[in-house]
Amino acid sequence: MEQQVLKVDHITQQFGGLSALKDINMELNRGEIVGVIGPNGAGKTTLFNVITGVYKPTKGMVFIDGKNGTGKKPFEITKMGFARTFQNIRLFPRMTILENVMMGAYCRTSANVFQIIADTPKKKKEHIRIRERALELLKMMGLYEYRYELPTSLPYGEQRRLEIARALATEPMVLLLDEPAAGMNDQETEDLRKIILMLKQEGYTILLIEHDMKFVMNICERIYVLDHGELIAQGKPEEVNSDPKVIEAYLGKDED
């Protein structure tokens, strides 16, 4: 039986008189790779922002692993098991690559403020654990040899992989990727595809927004299509690819 890890239940998001999302329903089951597509301004990133607590929805509910996540703060959503990357890379430029990944893990520490300030044995033990896990993730992402360098030294595609490593350090059950292949060349995109498939094999559930249609169609098991804030289609890639509404709203704009 499939285990539902996300349910978006009749979500509407309004900004003043503008409806960015209109009565959206969506489900995500454990172990899936699911895509959200649509033209610019369709509401894709707004949907991610509602799911991850950046916005409180005007109407509707968000359920995370069966628990109500509606209106919770982003750090609370992270603790509930959701981690995300952003369309614009958001790394800490003055921290090393290793330190960037370690920052993602601190939301899972149990040491309190006194223990951190006093540099207690418990704090030292957790620091060692976090560092070891960060090094494991850097090896997984092929970034281990750069661990003591600054993130600005990395090519664009590898910075994207570093963002994913930092998100994984929060120990998520679901990884939300906002335009992960944006700005990548063909080889970087293929490397990313392999990484996402590897993460699925490792047991992660992945929800992604992406404009690269070839990438989405080759990796996602199911796809949701938004247009002007409305859900116009959903289904398997081959079903979405042949849907007249999708062709008109999005796919038909690309003659290639």
C-alpha positions in Angstrom: 0.0 0.0 0.0 1.3 3.4 -1.0 2.2 5.7 1.9 1.2 9.3 1.4 3.8 11.8 2.6 2.2 15.0 1.2 -1.4 16.1 0.6 -2.2 19.5 -0.8 -5.9 19.9 -0.1 -7.8 22.6 -2.0 -5.1 25.2 -1.6 -5.8 28.7 -2.7 -3.2 31.5 -2.4 -4.2 35.1 -3.0 -2.1 38.2 -3.0 -4.5 41.1 -2.8 -7.0 40.6 -5.6 -4.7 38.2 -7.5 -5.1 34.4 -7.1 -1.7 32.8 -7.6 -3.1 29.3 -6.8 -6.7 28.3 -7.2 -8.1 25.2 -5.5 -5.0 23.0 -6.0 -5.1 19.4 -5.0 -1.9 17.2 -5.0 -0.6 14.0 -3.5 2.9 12.7 -3.1 3.7 9.1 -2.1 6.8 7.8 -0.4 9.6 6.9 -2.9 8.1 8.8 -5.9 9.7 11.3 -8.2 7.0 13.8 -9.1 7.3 16.9 -11.2 5.4 20.2 -11.3 5.5 22.0 -14.6 3.9 25.0 -16.3 4.8 28.3 -18.0 6.3 31.3 -16.2 3.8 32.7 -13.7 1.9 29.5 -13.4 2.2 29.3 -9.7 4.9 26.6 -9.3 7.2 28.4 -6.9 4.2 29.8 -5.0 3.1 26.2 -4.5 6.5 25.3 -3.1 6.4 28.3 -0.8 3.0 27.2 0.6 4.2 23.7 1.2 7.4 24.8 2.9 5.7 27.4 5.1 7.0 30.6 3.4 3.3 31.5 2.7 0.2 30.6 4.8 -2.5 29.6 2.3 -5.6 31.8 2.0 -7.7 28.6 1.9 -7.0 24.9 2.1 -4.7 22.6 4.1 -1.3 21.0 3.7 -0.7 17.6 5.3 2.8 16.3 5.8 3.1 12.6 6.6 -0.5 12.7 7.9 0.1 15.7 10.1 -1.3 19.2 9.6 1.5 21.4 8.3 -0.7 24.3 7.3 0.8 27.7 8.3 3.8 26.3 10.1 7.1 28.1 9.9 9.8 27.0 7.4 12.0 25.6 10.2 9.0 23.6 11.5 8.4 22.2 8.1 12.1 21.2 7.9 11.8 19.4 11.2 8.7 17.6 9.9 10.9 16.1 7.1 10.8 18.4 4.1 13.9 20.1 2.7 14.2 22.3 -0.4 16.6 24.0 -2.7 15.9 27.3 -4.5 15.7 28.5 -8.0 18.5 31.0 -7.2 21.4 29.3 -5.5 21.6 30.3 -1.8 24.9 29.1 -0.4 27.0 30.7 2.3 29.9 32.2 0.3 32.3 32.8 3.2 31.9 29.3 4.6 33.8 26.2 3.2 31.9 23.6 1.2 32.0 21.3 4.2 30.7 24.0 6.6 27.8 24.7 4.2 26.7 21.1 4.4 27.1 21.0 8.1 24.9 24.0 8.5 22.0 22.0 7.2 22.4 19.4 9.9 22.1 21.7 12.9 18.3 21.7 12.9 18.6 18.1 14.0 20.9 18.7 17.0 19.6 18.0 20.5 22.2 20.1 22.4 20.6 23.1 24.1 22.0 26.7 24.1 23.9 26.2 27.4 25.6 23.0 26.1 26.6 24.8 22.9 28.0 27.9 24.7 29.7 25.8 27.3 31.2 23.5 24.7 30.1 20.4 26.6 31.0 16.8 25.6 27.5 16.4 24.2 28.0 19.4 21.9 31.4 18.0 20.8 29.9 14.6 20.1 27.2 16.1 18.0 29.7 18.2 16.1 31.7 15.1 15.2 28.5 13.3 14.1 27.4 16.2 11.9 30.9 16.6 10.3 31.0 12.9 9.5 27.6 13.0 7.9 28.5 16.1 5.9 31.6 14.3 4.6 29.5 11.3 3.6 27.1 13.6 1.6 29.9 15.4 -0.1 31.3 12.0 -1.2 27.8 11.1 -2.5 27.6 14.3 -4.5 31.2 14.0 -5.8 32.4 17.1 -4.0 34.5 15.5 -1.2 37.9 16.7 -2.7 36.7 20.3 -2.6 35.5 20.2 1.0 37.8 22.9 2.4 37.3 25.3 -0.6 34.7 28.1 -0.8 31.5 27.3 -2.8 32.3 30.2 -5.2 35.2 28.1 -6.5 32.8 25.5 -7.8 31.3 25.4 -11.3 27.6 26.2 -11.5 26.4 22.6 -11.7 28.5 21.6 -8.7 27.1 24.5 -6.7 23.6 23.0 -7.4 24.8 19.6 -6.1 26.2 21.3 -3.0 22.8 22.8 -2.3 21.2 19.3 -2.6 23.9 18.0 -0.2 23.0 20.7 2.3 19.3 20.0 2.0 20.0 16.2 2.6 21.9 17.1 5.8 18.6 18.1 7.4 17.7 14.4 7.2 14.5 14.9 5.1 12.0 12.3 3.9 11.0 14.6 1.0 13.3 16.7 -1.1 11.8 19.6 -3.0 13.9 20.9 -5.9 13.1 24.2 -7.5 14.5 24.4 -11.0 17.5 22.1 -10.2 18.6 21.9 -13.9 18.3 25.7 -14.5 21.4 27.0 -16.2 23.1 23.6 -16.6 24.7 22.3 -19.7 23.8 18.9 -21.1 26.5 17.0 -19.2 25.6 18.7 -15.9 21.9 18.0 -16.5 22.7 14.3 -17.1 24.8 14.1 -14.0 21.9 15.7 -12.0 19.5 13.1 -13.5 21.7 10.3 -12.2 22.0 11.9 -8.8 18.2 12.2 -8.4 17.7 8.6 -9.5 20.4 7.6 -7.0 18.5 9.5 -4.2 15.4 7.6 -5.1 17.2 4.3 -4.7 18.5 5.6 -1.3 14.8 6.0 -0.2 14.2 9.7 -0.7 11.0 11.1 -2.1 11.4 14.0 -4.6 9.1 16.7 -5.8 10.6 19.0 -8.4 9.8 22.1 -10.4 11.6 22.2 -13.8 11.4 23.9 -17.2 13.6 21.4 -19.0 10.8 19.2 -20.4 13.1 16.4 -21.6 14.5 16.2 -18.1 11.1 16.1 -16.5 9.7 13.5 -18.9 12.7 11.2 -18.5 12.8 11.2 -14.7 9.3 11.8 -13.2 6.8 9.1 -12.5 3.9 11.5 -12.3 3.5 15.2 -13.3 1.2 18.0 -12.3 0.7 20.9 -14.7 -0.2 24.4 -13.6 -1.3 27.3 -15.7 -2.3 30.7 -14.3 -2.6 29.2 -10.8 -4.9 26.3 -11.9 -4.2 22.6 -12.1 -5.0 21.8 -15.7 -3.6 18.2 -16.0 -2.0 15.4 -14.0 -0.8 11.9 -14.7 2.1 9.9 -16.1 4.5 11.7 -18.5 3.1 10.1 -21.6 -0.4 11.2 -20.6 0.6 14.8 -19.8 2.7 15.0 -22.9 -0.3 14.3 -25.1 -2.9 16.4 -23.2 -4.3 19.1 -25.5 -4.5 21.6 -22.6 -0.9 21.1 -21.7 0.2 21.4 -25.3 -1.6 24.7 -25.6 -0.5 26.1 -22.3 3.1 25.0 -22.2 4.5 22.2 -24.4 3.2 23.7 -27.6 5.3 26.8 -27.1 8.5 24.9 -27.7 8.8 23.9 -31.3 11.7 21.7 -30.6 
